[in-house]
Amino acid sequence: MTISLNDDHAFLPMPPAPHPSLGWTFTLRSGGVSQGPWGAGADSTDDAPRDDATPATSDGQAPLQEKACPKAPSPAPATSGSTGSAPGGLNLGIHCGDDPAAAHENRRRVEAIIGQPISWLKQVHGIRVLDLDETPSDVGSSRGGSRHAPSQEPQPHAQETSGRPDTPSAMDTPVCEPEADAQITTRPGIALAVQVADCLPVLLADRQGRVIGAAHAGWRSLAGGILQATVQRMRQKVPDANIVAWLGPSIGPAVFEVGDEVRAAFIAAAQDMAGNLQGSQSNQEDAQYTARAESAFQHGRNPGKWLANLPELARQHLHALGITDIHAAGACTFSDPARFWSYRRDQTCGRMAGLIWIKP
């Protein structure tokens, strides 16, 4: 199947890039060669929600965010031998059980369409930022021998608070790849990639096209300060950068149930932000940041469980950094199996990617 940036089956419609010298996109399930659970999403005729798709609040009412994240169909959990999904998937992850040759072919197709080599990361849910300006000029290139393989991305945020890495295929060939959860560059001619299957992809760009960044914001990285670290590195390069952000598809607030410890981590992060930004913050300022973080959580169906709004938490962190021009896809990966893979929904699944680049 031939794919193009205008093909809604392969790429998500995007807002215009902040500057003519920039390009950005986000891949969908269809448009590649992967098959089985890594294949293109088949349209489901089953409209019944999964039992755990839309937990009620403590007062028995449906979550307020439900309209923004519709109820999910109830596909059977996929396994590595499943053929429930249609062939032709654009899976870009090698370490998720798919045939590595198919994933490499999908990567080659995406590179051919955007006209740039792609820099892939080994994402580990930390806060390290890779600066491509400080690396050899061919880093990230996957032409020919695929110098860097797509990252293994377990979804610990989609499994409440414990990570469970996907089991690499025996066919996988170990490939050196930089370990980080964000990357930045001022260099034209190379695309920054962040892979997701429930985590939040965040693409960042200076309005004048001088510096770009891409961050992998699962809950651990987001609470740990991945956006702060990325923006700080971008501003070190371009101190007067006027940064625009795009928040891509992720697991939505109506289905992302987490434990007390996740909520506590974000409240602690909000208090740290208040202290760092205000210097010696007052109790009132600290309370404001705490209240905003608390507002991103609603009670889950059981005690000690919460429905977390990951995009809203990211928006709060960006606002604290002075970034207010924020575009959001507003799409829930869990609830849209025709377009997105979801680790929490399927366990065995492919990886989409957010990509941003400066044109040569």
Disulfide bonds with the S-S distance in Angstrom:
none
